[in-house]
């Protein structure tokens, strides 16, 4: 089984949880394609053994279970504090099913009702739900105001799905929605001028990166640039300190010598992404780091291994346009990058762009695209899924390391 996750954000754009999207085999697309209890058991077992916390960290997992799984009695194997059970709109409602929902709720599981519409069937299930999901691609917000008011008055948490633009987010927020799912937060807001603070930060990092590209980089010059910014100095030393607990770090120059040039360049790029995303949702940084590590895994374990360093950097910079709110071409200006990275990020051309395609495909659970590009890489799909989960874990740990 391989899994993708999609963030569910709160009104302040902090992550509340993640919806998990699955495929258990080459031919199925989600849990409700599973026809046998044995297959059902294998899915639950896979989630149990993998550890949901390794997929969603400290957040909760929204999981779409079909009726057969819900009635199997295997749900109780999962950690109730980490799981929100999503009820599909195709579920057959009868007394047995409603009794099962009551039992799960009494056991401490949260229930989410998917694709709510204002009809009798929905009204019956709403009473059992803690969270109500409304797909904005299926309804018009103006037309469901009475339903929204009714749900809010009954104490339900409202989740807007398929939120693809900032205007949709603002409208849903004004109507009383508390949770939001969709990639509206991962698109640049190009407004025709640069953010001067971000431009200054970027210039500082470019000075460091240009020095690192020299035939014989000077630790002294790099140290001087870093020490011009107290915040950068502090965070840099914290990163080094966690790698050299027994070695006293007396200066930036000594710290860089301990780290080495390749590791130094990697962390400078990571800190660049963190600084540019200072007023953006933290999830953007997690996504950037996940893309970076996932791209690295895909290349070093395939015939693209010679491009692993470029792929790693490409993945990391793949959201820099969003972080700076400018076009990708403008965002990459001045950063010393190979023509292959520029071609992939700006023009979606070249072999590196295919790596980025598979990264983006797994984010939205486009399994057909993952299959196609996995065949091109000559990588088993099971391995690709493992690489993705490993990249997620690494990204979460890295963000914790540089922000704590």
C-alpha positions as CSV (number, residue, x, y, z in Angstrom):
1,X,0.0,0.0,0.0
2,X,1.2,3.5,-0.7
3,X,0.0,6.7,0.8
4,X,-0.2,10.4,0.0
5,X,-1.3,13.1,2.5
6,X,-3.0,16.4,1.9
7,X,-2.9,19.2,4.6
8,X,-6.0,20.4,6.4
9,X,-5.4,23.9,7.7
10,X,-7.0,26.1,10.4
11,X,-8.0,29.7,9.8
12,X,-4.5,30.9,10.8
13,X,-3.1,28.5,8.2
14,X,-1.5,26.3,10.7
15,X,-2.0,22.6,10.0
16,X,-4.8,20.8,11.9
17,X,-4.3,17.4,10.3
18,X,-3.8,15.5,7.0
19,X,-6.2,13.5,4.9
20,X,-4.5,10.3,3.9
21,X,-5.1,9.1,0.3
22,X,-4.2,5.5,-0.5
23,X,-3.8,2.8,-3.0
24,X,-3.3,-0.7,-1.8
25,X,-2.4,-2.2,-5.1
26,X,-1.6,-1.3,-8.7
27,X,-5.3,-1.5,-9.7
28,X,-7.2,0.1,-6.9
29,X,-7.4,3.8,-6.0
30,X,-8.7,3.9,-2.4
31,X,-10.0,1.9,0.5
32,X,-13.6,1.5,-0.9
33,X,-12.3,-0.5,-3.8
34,X,-11.3,-3.3,-1.4
35,X,-13.8,-6.2,-1.6
36,X,-12.6,-8.8,0.9
37,X,-12.3,-8.7,4.7
38,X,-8.8,-10.1,4.3
39,X,-7.8,-7.1,2.2
40,X,-9.5,-4.8,4.7
41,X,-7.4,-6.4,7.5
42,X,-4.2,-5.9,5.4
43,X,-4.9,-2.2,5.0
44,X,-5.5,-1.6,8.8
45,X,-2.4,-3.7,9.5
46,X,-0.3,-1.6,7.2
47,X,-1.4,1.6,8.9
48,X,-0.9,0.0,12.3
49,X,2.6,-1.2,11.5
50,X,3.8,1.9,9.7
51,X,2.6,4.0,12.6
52,X,0.2,6.9,11.7
53,X,2.4,9.2,13.7
54,X,5.2,8.6,11.2
55,X,2.9,9.9,8.4
56,X,1.2,12.8,10.1
57,X,3.6,13.7,13.0
58,X,1.7,15.2,15.9
59,X,-1.3,16.0,13.8
60,X,-4.4,13.9,13.2
61,X,-5.1,11.7,10.2
62,X,-8.4,12.0,8.3
63,X,-9.1,8.5,6.9
64,X,-11.7,7.5,4.4
65,X,-13.1,4.1,5.4
66,X,-15.8,2.3,3.6
67,X,-18.8,0.6,5.3
68,X,-17.2,-2.9,5.3
69,X,-14.1,-1.6,7.1
70,X,-16.1,0.4,9.6
71,X,-18.2,-2.6,10.4
72,X,-15.2,-5.0,10.6
73,X,-14.2,-4.2,14.1
74,X,-10.6,-3.6,13.0
75,X,-10.8,0.2,13.4
76,X,-10.1,-0.1,17.1
77,X,-6.5,-1.2,16.3
78,X,-5.7,2.4,15.4
79,X,-5.0,5.2,17.9
80,X,-8.3,7.0,18.4
81,X,-6.4,10.2,19.4
82,X,-4.7,10.3,15.9
83,X,-7.7,9.3,13.7
84,X,-10.7,11.2,12.3
85,X,-13.0,8.7,10.5
86,X,-14.4,10.0,7.3
87,X,-17.8,8.7,6.3
88,X,-18.3,8.4,2.5
89,X,-21.3,9.8,0.8
90,X,-22.0,6.4,-0.7
91,X,-22.5,4.8,2.7
92,X,-25.8,2.9,3.1
93,X,-27.5,4.1,6.3
94,X,-29.3,1.6,8.5
95,X,-29.8,1.0,12.2
96,X,-26.7,-1.3,12.3
97,X,-24.5,1.3,10.8
98,X,-25.8,4.1,13.0
99,X,-25.2,1.9,16.0
100,X,-21.6,1.3,14.9
101,X,-21.0,5.1,14.5
102,X,-22.4,5.6,18.0
103,X,-20.0,3.0,19.3
104,X,-17.0,4.5,17.6
105,X,-17.9,8.0,18.8
106,X,-18.3,6.7,22.4
107,X,-14.9,5.0,22.1
108,X,-13.3,8.4,21.5
109,X,-13.1,8.4,17.7
110,X,-13.9,11.7,15.9
111,X,-16.3,11.3,12.9
112,X,-16.2,13.5,9.8
113,X,-19.0,13.5,7.2
114,X,-17.9,13.9,3.6
115,X,-19.5,15.9,0.8
116,X,-22.5,17.2,2.9
117,X,-25.5,18.5,1.0
118,X,-28.8,19.8,2.4
119,X,-31.0,16.7,2.1
120,X,-32.8,14.2,4.4
121,X,-30.1,11.6,4.2
122,X,-27.3,14.1,5.2
123,X,-29.4,15.4,8.0
124,X,-29.6,12.0,9.6
125,X,-25.9,11.4,9.5
126,X,-24.9,14.9,10.6
127,X,-26.1,14.2,14.1
128,X,-23.3,11.6,14.4
129,X,-20.6,13.8,13.0
130,X,-18.1,16.1,14.8
131,X,-16.7,17.6,11.6
132,X,-18.8,18.3,8.4
133,X,-16.9,18.6,5.1
134,X,-18.3,20.7,2.2
135,X,-16.8,20.3,-1.2
136,X,-16.6,23.8,-2.8
137,X,-16.4,22.3,-6.3
138,X,-19.9,20.8,-5.8
139,X,-21.8,23.7,-4.2
140,X,-22.0,27.5,-4.3
141,X,-21.3,29.1,-1.0
142,X,-24.0,31.7,-1.4
143,X,-26.6,29.0,-1.9
144,X,-25.8,27.0,1.2
145,X,-25.8,29.8,3.8
146,X,-28.9,28.4,5.6
147,X,-27.2,25.0,5.9
148,X,-24.0,26.5,7.2
149,X,-25.9,28.5,9.8
150,X,-27.7,25.4,10.9
151,X,-24.6,23.4,11.2
152,X,-22.7,26.1,13.1
153,X,-25.6,26.5,15.5
154,X,-25.5,22.8,16.3
155,X,-21.8,23.0,17.2
156,X,-20.3,21.3,14.2
157,X,-16.8,22.0,13.0
158,X,-17.0,23.0,9.3
159,X,-14.3,22.0,6.8
160,X,-14.2,23.5,3.3
161,X,-12.8,21.1,0.7
162,X,-11.3,21.9,-2.7
163,X,-10.4,25.4,-1.7
164,X,-8.2,26.4,-4.7
165,X,-8.0,30.2,-4.5
166,X,-7.4,32.8,-1.8
167,X,-10.8,34.4,-2.5
168,X,-12.5,31.1,-1.8
169,X,-10.6,30.8,1.4
170,X,-11.6,34.3,2.5
171,X,-15.3,33.7,1.6
172,X,-15.4,30.4,3.4
173,X,-13.7,31.9,6.5
174,X,-16.2,34.7,6.6
175,X,-19.1,32.2,6.5
176,X,-17.8,30.4,9.5
177,X,-15.7,27.5,8.2
178,X,-12.9,26.6,10.6
179,X,-10.9,24.1,8.6
180,X,-9.8,24.2,4.9
181,X,-8.4,21.6,2.5
182,X,-6.9,22.5,-0.9
183,X,-3.8,24.0,-2.3
184,X,-4.9,27.7,-2.2
185,X,-2.0,28.4,0.2
186,X,0.7,27.0,-2.2
187,X,0.2,29.5,-5.0
188,X,2.1,32.8,-5.3
189,X,0.2,36.1,-4.9
190,X,1.9,38.0,-7.6
191,X,1.2,41.7,-7.0
192,X,3.7,43.4,-9.3
193,X,6.4,44.5,-6.8
194,X,9.0,42.8,-4.6
195,X,8.9,42.4,-0.9
196,X,12.0,44.5,0.1
197,X,12.7,42.5,3.2
198,X,12.6,39.2,1.4
199,X,14.7,40.7,-1.4
200,X,17.4,41.8,1.1
201,X,17.4,38.4,2.7
202,X,17.7,36.7,-0.6
203,X,20.7,38.9,-1.6
204,X,22.5,37.9,1.6
205,X,22.1,34.2,0.9
206,X,23.1,34.7,-2.8
207,X,26.4,36.3,-1.6
208,X,27.1,33.1,0.5
209,X,26.1,30.8,-2.3
210,X,28.2,32.6,-4.9
211,X,31.2,32.2,-2.6
212,X,30.5,28.5,-2.2
213,X,30.6,28.2,-6.0
214,X,34.1,29.5,-6.2
215,X,36.9,27.1,-7.0
216,X,38.3,27.7,-3.5
217,X,35.6,29.0,-1.3
218,X,36.7,31.2,1.6
219,X,35.3,30.2,5.0
220,X,36.4,33.6,6.3
221,X,34.3,35.5,3.7
222,X,31.3,33.2,4.3
223,X,31.6,33.7,8.1
224,X,31.7,37.4,7.7
225,X,28.5,37.4,5.7
226,X,26.7,35.1,8.2
227,X,27.9,37.2,11.2
228,X,26.3,40.3,9.7
229,X,22.9,38.8,10.7
230,X,22.4,37.9,14.4
231,X,19.4,35.7,13.7
232,X,21.2,33.8,10.9
233,X,24.3,33.4,13.2
234,X,22.2,32.0,16.0
235,X,20.2,29.5,13.9
236,X,23.4,28.4,12.1
237,X,25.2,27.7,15.4
238,X,22.1,25.8,16.7
239,X,22.2,23.5,13.6
240,X,25.9,22.9,14.1
241,X,25.5,22.4,17.8
242,X,23.1,19.5,17.3
243,X,25.7,17.8,15.2
244,X,28.7,18.4,17.4
245,X,27.4,18.1,21.0
246,X,30.9,17.2,22.4
247,X,32.8,19.7,20.3
248,X,32.7,23.3,21.5
249,X,31.9,25.6,18.6
250,X,33.9,28.8,19.3
251,X,33.3,30.6,16.0
252,X,31.3,30.5,12.8
253,X,34.4,29.7,10.8
254,X,35.1,26.7,13.0
255,X,31.5,25.6,12.7
256,X,31.7,25.7,8.9
257,X,35.0,23.7,8.9
258,X,33.3,21.1,11.0
259,X,30.3,20.9,8.7
260,X,32.1,20.8,5.3
261,X,31.3,22.6,2.1
262,X,28.6,20.3,0.7
263,X,26.7,20.1,4.0
264,X,27.1,23.9,4.5
265,X,25.6,24.6,1.0
266,X,22.6,22.3,1.7
267,X,21.8,24.1,5.1
268,X,22.2,27.5,3.6
269,X,19.5,26.6,1.0
270,X,17.3,25.3,3.8
271,X,17.7,28.5,5.9
272,X,17.0,30.5,2.8
273,X,13.7,28.7,2.4
274,X,12.9,29.2,6.0
275,X,13.6,33.0,5.9
276,X,11.7,33.6,2.7
277,X,8.7,31.7,4.1
278,X,8.7,33.6,7.4
279,X,5.2,34.9,7.1
280,X,3.9,31.9,5.1
281,X,2.2,28.7,6.4
282,X,4.8,26.4,7.9
283,X,3.4,23.6,5.7
284,X,5.0,25.3,2.7
285,X,8.5,24.7,4.2
286,X,7.6,21.1,5.1
287,X,6.4,20.6,1.5
288,X,9.6,22.1,0.1
289,X,11.8,19.9,2.3
290,X,9.7,16.9,1.5
291,X,10.1,17.5,-2.2
292,X,13.8,18.0,-1.8
293,X,14.4,14.7,0.0
294,X,11.9,12.8,-2.1
295,X,13.6,14.0,-5.3
296,X,17.0,12.9,-3.8
297,X,15.7,9.4,-3.0
298,X,14.1,9.0,-6.5
299,X,17.4,9.9,-8.3
300,X,19.9,8.1,-6.2
301,X,18.0,4.9,-6.4
302,X,17.4,5.1,-10.2
303,X,19.3,5.6,-13.4
304,X,19.1,9.3,-12.6
305,X,21.6,9.0,-9.8
306,X,24.1,11.4,-11.5
307,X,21.5,14.2,-11.1
308,X,20.8,13.6,-7.4
309,X,22.4,16.8,-6.1
310,X,20.5,18.9,-8.7
311,X,17.2,17.1,-8.1
312,X,17.6,17.7,-4.3
313,X,18.1,21.5,-4.9
314,X,15.3,21.6,-7.5
315,X,12.8,20.1,-5.1
316,X,13.8,22.5,-2.3
317,X,13.4,25.5,-4.6
318,X,10.2,24.3,-6.3
319,X,8.1,26.6,-4.1
320,X,10.3,29.6,-3.9
321,X,7.9,31.6,-6.1
322,X,5.2,31.0,-3.5
323,X,7.5,32.1,-0.7
324,X,8.4,35.3,-2.5
325,X,5.1,36.0,-4.2
326,X,6.7,36.5,-7.6
327,X,7.0,34.4,-10.8
328,X,9.4,31.5,-10.7
329,X,11.7,33.2,-13.1
330,X,11.9,36.3,-10.9
331,X,12.3,34.2,-7.8
332,X,15.4,32.4,-9.1
333,X,17.2,35.5,-10.4
334,X,20.7,35.8,-9.0
335,X,20.8,32.3,-7.4
336,X,23.7,30.3,-8.9
337,X,21.9,27.3,-10.4
338,X,22.5,24.9,-13.3
339,X,20.7,25.3,-16.6
340,X,18.9,22.0,-15.9
341,X,17.4,23.3,-12.7
342,X,16.3,26.5,-14.3
343,X,14.8,24.6,-17.2
344,X,12.8,22.3,-14.9
345,X,11.5,25.0,-12.6
346,X,10.9,27.8,-15.1
347,X,9.9,26.0,-18.3
348,X,8.9,22.5,-17.0
349,X,11.5,20.9,-19.4
350,X,14.2,18.3,-19.2
351,X,14.6,15.1,-17.2
352,X,14.6,17.0,-13.8
353,X,11.1,18.2,-14.6
354,X,10.0,14.6,-14.8
355,X,11.3,14.1,-11.3
356,X,9.3,17.1,-10.1
357,X,6.2,15.7,-11.9
358,X,6.3,12.5,-9.9
359,X,6.8,14.5,-6.7
360,X,3.7,16.6,-7.5
361,X,1.7,13.6,-8.6
362,X,2.1,11.8,-5.3
363,X,1.1,14.9,-3.4
364,X,-2.4,14.8,-5.1
365,X,-2.6,11.0,-5.2
366,X,-2.4,10.9,-9.0
367,X,-1.5,7.2,-9.0
368,X,-1.6,6.8,-12.8
369,X,1.1,9.5,-13.2
370,X,3.1,7.9,-10.4
371,X,2.9,4.5,-12.2
372,X,4.0,6.1,-15.5
373,X,7.0,8.0,-14.2
374,X,7.9,5.1,-11.9
375,X,8.3,2.9,-14.9
376,X,10.5,5.6,-16.5
377,X,12.7,5.6,-13.4
378,X,12.6,1.8,-13.3
379,X,11.6,2.0,-9.7
380,X,9.0,-0.4,-8.1
381,X,5.9,1.5,-6.9
382,X,6.3,0.1,-3.4
383,X,9.8,1.7,-3.2
384,X,8.5,5.0,-4.4
385,X,5.9,5.0,-1.6
386,X,8.5,4.1,1.0
387,X,10.7,7.0,-0.3
388,X,7.8,9.4,0.0
389,X,7.1,8.5,3.6
390,X,10.8,8.6,4.5
391,X,11.0,12.1,3.0
392,X,7.9,13.3,5.0
393,X,9.5,12.1,8.2
394,X,12.8,13.8,7.4
395,X,11.1,17.0,6.5
396,X,9.2,17.1,9.8
397,X,12.3,16.4,11.8
398,X,14.3,19.1,9.9
399,X,11.7,21.8,10.5
400,X,11.5,20.9,14.2
401,X,15.3,21.1,14.3
402,X,15.6,24.6,12.8
403,X,12.6,26.2,14.4
404,X,12.9,24.8,18.0
